[in-house]
Amino acid sequence: MRKTLLTAILALTTALPAAAETIRVGMSGGYFPFTFTKADELQGFEVDFMNAVAEVTGDEVEFVTMSFSGLIGALEANRIDTVANQITITPEREAKFVFTQPYVYDGAQVVVKAGNEDQITGPESLKGKSVAVNLGSNFEELLRALPYADEIDIRTYDSNIEQDTALGRVDAFVMDRVSTAQVIAKSPLPLAQAGEPFDEIRNALPFRNDEAGLALRDRVDAAITTLKENGKLAEISQKWLEADVTKPLAE
């Protein structure tokens, strides 16, 4: 009788769904159209994306906003579980974290003050120029990897990167092509893309490389696969970016 009761309890326990977890998601809240605040509401591509992931996994999402430059440190310190802020997979980050599959494929884009597109036509014409990048982003690494990097005045910013370029305080800035297209389309600032995107960028969600982080990464990664297969990820991309950026650039 005791054995039968124990077997029944174990069967019931196995049948119960896993308890929902709260995934603490870090983001800057200042990176339109991916994560930004409007009318005191956090919204954007990343917000919709993470809410869709949680619908698949059955988890809750807690969004934690802070300066972009502090997000990776917060992940390392276990103050958040992942970062949804267009985090690019790089060898340096892969040495510290485990990543999901990419959910956005992008390219680095040079942006200048409107009217200067003939003077700066892409990365090859940045020699002798001052170029701004967001502090903590991978774009500084991309610029420093150029063979003529020592001829570029690379400046890191926490904010006002677009404004300082439009005012001529720097000659250009480098950001992802998707964000720059949206900024130029919706901002009153006189800005223009210079040349074509360079260096394909794969953006994904990073997790700590420990047992809990690996388990959460695997669960979220499976959800991303589902969102790609059912078209939800492409739908979110079209809503916020007016393009499907969820596939490699070559496709």
N, C-alpha and C positions, 0 to 999 in steps of 0.2 A: 504493500500500500504506500509506504514511504517512498519507495523507488518510483512508483507510478506518479505520485504527487510532484516529486522533484523533476521528473521528465516533463510533466505538463507545465511547470513553472518555467523551465528552460525553453520550452517551445514557444510559450507566450512572450518571453523576453526577446527571443530571436525575431519574432514576428513584428515587434514594435518598431516603428520608424526611429532612426537616429534623432536624438534631441537636437533642435535647431541651435546653432551657434550664432554669436554676434561677430561679424567680420568688421574689424576696425579699419576703415579705408582712409588713408591720408591723401589729401589733395590741396592745392594752393587756393582754389576758389578765385583765382585771378588770371586764368589762362583761357580766354574766350577763343573758340566756342566749346572748348572741352570741359572746363569747370569754371563757373563764374557765378556771381550773386546778382540777382535782379529782384527788386522789391523785397529784399531780405530773404529771398529764396535761393538756395543753392541749386543750380541746374547746369545742363550741358550734356555733351556726349558721354563723358565719363560717368556722370550721375545716372543717366538712363541705362548705360551699359552695366554698371555694378548692380543696379536694382534688378535688371533682367537676369544677371547671373544668380542673384539671391533667389529669384523666383524658381529657377531651375534646381538649385541646391537645397532649397527649403530653409536657408539661413536668414538672419536679419543683417542689415547693414547699418553701421554707425559711421557717418562721415566726419572726419577730423581735419579741419583746415589749419594750415600754418604756412609760413614762408616756404617757397619751393626749395630753397637751399637747406632747409631743415628736415625735409621729408625722409631722406635716406638715413640720416642719423636717428630719426624717430623710429624707423623700421628696425635698425640695428639694436636700439635700446628697448625694443618690445613695447613701445608706446602705441604702435599701430601694427596691423597684420600684413598690410600690403600698401602699395602706392598706385593710385590710378590718376596719373598726370602725364600721360604720354612718355613713359619711361622707356628709353631706348636700351636694347640689349647691347652691351659692350663687353669685351673680354674682362675688363676690370670689375664690372658688376657681376659677371658670371662667376668670378672667383669668390665672391662673397655670398651671393644669393642664388636661389633656384627660380627659374622663370616659367611662366605658362607659355603656350604657343603664342606667337604674335597675333594681335587682334587689329592692329593698324600698320599699314605699310606706307611709308612716307619718304620724303627726300628733303635734304637741306636746301634752303632757298635764300638767296641774297636779296635784300630789300633796300631801296635807296629813296631819297627824296624825289618826288615826281619831277621829271625834267632832267634827271641825272642818269637815266638809263643808257644814254649813249657813252657816258664816261666810264661807268662801271657796268660791265656786261656779264658778270659771273665771277666765280672764285678766282679765275686766272688774272682778273684785273684789280684785285684787292691789294696788290703790292703798293706800299707807301700810303695806304689808307688806314683810317681809324675805323674799326669794326666792333660793334657791340654784340654781346651774347648774354643770355640770361645766366645769372650766377647758379652754378650747380648743374647746368644742362650739359649735354654731350657735344654741343656745337663748338665749344672752346676746344675740345679734344680734336674734332674734325678739322678745325682751322690749323691747329698746331701740328697736325699730321701732314699738312701740305708741304711740299718741298721748299717753298719760299716763305714759310711761316715767320721766319725771323725778320721779314720785311713788312709784316702786317702789325699794326698797333691794335692788339686785341684787348678790349675793355669789357669787364664783367659788370652786369647790372642786376639789381634786385627788382627794379621797376623803371618806368618811363623810357624803356628802350625805343619804342615807336616814336614818342614825342621828341626825344633828343635827335633822332635821325631826321625827322621832319623839320626840326629847327636848325639843322646843320651843325649840331654840336659833335656829331660823329658822321662819318661818310656813309655808313651802311650798318645794317644789322643782319644777322643770320638766324633764321628760325625754320621750323618745318613749313613746307609748302602749303599744307592745308590751313594752318593757322594764319599764315600771311595772306592767303587769298581772302579769308573771312575778314581779317582786320582791314585790309584795303577796301573791301566792298562796303563795310559798315561804318568805318571810321571817317570823320571829317578831315583827318590829317592828310596832307598831300604826300602819299607814298606810292611806290610802284615796285613790282618785282623786276629784278635785273637778271636776265638770262634764264636758263633752264635749271630745274632742281639737280643737285648733284649728290652722290653717295646715298644709296638706298638705306633707309632707316627702318628697323623692325621694332615696334613698340609692344611691350608685354607687361604683365604684372609680376613684380618680384616678391619673393617670400623668403623668410629666414631659412637657412639650410640646416634645419634640425628636424626631429621626428614630427613635431606638430606642424611645422611649416611645410614640410614635404607632403603631409597628408592633406592639408588645406589646399596646397598648390594643385595636387592631383584632382581634388574634387572640383575646384574652380576651372581647371583646364578642361575637364570633361563637360562642364557647363558651356564653356566657350565653343567646344565642338558642336554641341546641340544648337547653340544660337547661330552658328554658321550654317548648319544644315537646314534649320527651319526658316532661315531668311531674316530672323529678327535682328541680327547684328548689322546686316546690310541696310535694313529699314532704319535703324538708329543712325547709321552713317548718313543716309540720304536726308534724314530729318535735320540734322545739325550741320552737315557739311555740303549738302547738295551734290554729293558724289559718293561712290562706293570705294572706300579706302581700305577695305578689309582683305584685299587680295594683293599678292606681290605685284610690283609695278610692271613686271614683264608680262603679266597675264592680260 
